[in-house]
Amino acid sequence: MSEICVMSVHLPKELRQKLEAKAKATDRSLAAVVRVLLNQALKQQHDEVAA
């Protein structure tokens, strides 16, 4: 597994609430949900650029 780095991010309250709801619905931590969504977004962006 790669090294984990700590990062502080300022989010609108509404976005944080949506992320927390997704975390609860999927039985994951907030950090895990953020990592998954960021990885998905970056992969999608990479795939679009490569196409």
VOZA-210059 format. One record per residue (C-alpha): residue number from 0; residue in three letters; x, y, z. Coordinates in steps of 0.001 Angstrom, whole numbers. Example, Ala and Ser with C-alpha at 12.3 -4.5 7.8 and 13.67 -1.06 7.14 Angstrom:
VOZA-210059
<atom pos="0" code="ALA" px="12300" py="-4500" pz="7800"/>
<atom pos="1" code="SER" px="13670" py="-1060" pz="7140"/>
//
This chain:
VOZA-210059
<atom pos="0" code="MET" px="0" py="0" pz="0"/>
<atom pos="1" code="SER" px="1229" py="3495" pz="-753"/>
<atom pos="2" code="GLU" px="2139" py="5969" pz="1943"/>
<atom pos="3" code="ILE" px="-826" py="7875" pz="3412"/>
<atom pos="4" code="CYS" px="-486" py="11664" pz="3718"/>
<atom pos="5" code="VAL" px="-2763" py="13914" pz="5747"/>
<atom pos="6" code="MET" px="-4535" py="16706" pz="3878"/>
<atom pos="7" code="SER" px="-6904" py="19330" pz="5205"/>
<atom pos="8" code="VAL" px="-9646" py="20476" pz="2834"/>
<atom pos="9" code="HIS" px="-12225" py="23234" pz="3179"/>
<atom pos="10" code="LEU" px="-15631" py="22087" pz="1914"/>
<atom pos="11" code="PRO" px="-19046" py="23685" pz="1752"/>
<atom pos="12" code="LYS" px="-21227" py="22319" pz="4556"/>
<atom pos="13" code="GLU" px="-23698" py="20827" pz="2059"/>
<atom pos="14" code="LEU" px="-20950" py="18857" pz="286"/>
<atom pos="15" code="ARG" px="-19619" py="17501" pz="3578"/>
<atom pos="16" code="GLN" px="-23130" py="16406" pz="4540"/>
<atom pos="17" code="LYS" px="-23515" py="14557" pz="1225"/>
<atom pos="18" code="LEU" px="-20172" py="12837" pz="1714"/>
<atom pos="19" code="GLU" px="-21076" py="11873" pz="5279"/>
<atom pos="20" code="ALA" px="-24409" py="10455" pz="4088"/>
<atom pos="21" code="LYS" px="-22618" py="8390" pz="1431"/>
<atom pos="22" code="ALA" px="-20142" py="7150" pz="4032"/>
<atom pos="23" code="LYS" px="-22946" py="6076" pz="6339"/>
<atom pos="24" code="ALA" px="-24916" py="4420" pz="3516"/>
<atom pos="25" code="THR" px="-21868" py="2427" pz="2378"/>
<atom pos="26" code="ASP" px="-20571" py="1685" pz="5907"/>
<atom pos="27" code="ARG" px="-17280" py="3436" pz="5161"/>
<atom pos="28" code="SER" px="-15368" py="6218" pz="6826"/>
<atom pos="29" code="LEU" px="-15606" py="9734" pz="5449"/>
<atom pos="30" code="ALA" px="-11928" py="9542" pz="4473"/>
<atom pos="31" code="ALA" px="-12485" py="6278" pz="2591"/>
<atom pos="32" code="VAL" px="-15394" py="7767" pz="631"/>
<atom pos="33" code="VAL" px="-13340" py="10829" pz="-298"/>
<atom pos="34" code="ARG" px="-10424" py="8629" pz="-1462"/>
<atom pos="35" code="VAL" px="-12704" py="6438" pz="-3582"/>
<atom pos="36" code="LEU" px="-14470" py="9391" pz="-5197"/>
<atom pos="37" code="LEU" px="-11212" py="11229" pz="-5919"/>
<atom pos="38" code="ASN" px="-9683" py="8106" pz="-7465"/>
<atom pos="39" code="GLN" px="-12784" py="7564" pz="-9609"/>
<atom pos="40" code="ALA" px="-12789" py="11175" pz="-10780"/>
<atom pos="41" code="LEU" px="-9085" py="11101" pz="-11654"/>
<atom pos="42" code="LYS" px="-9432" py="7790" pz="-13509"/>
<atom pos="43" code="GLN" px="-12426" py="9115" pz="-15460"/>
<atom pos="44" code="GLN" px="-10519" py="12295" pz="-16342"/>
<atom pos="45" code="HIS" px="-7504" py="10247" pz="-17443"/>
<atom pos="46" code="ASP" px="-9708" py="7987" pz="-19577"/>
<atom pos="47" code="GLU" px="-11377" py="10989" pz="-21241"/>
<atom pos="48" code="VAL" px="-8022" py="12590" pz="-22051"/>
<atom pos="49" code="ALA" px="-6668" py="9298" pz="-23410"/>
<atom pos="50" code="ALA" px="-9705" py="8784" pz="-25672"/>
//
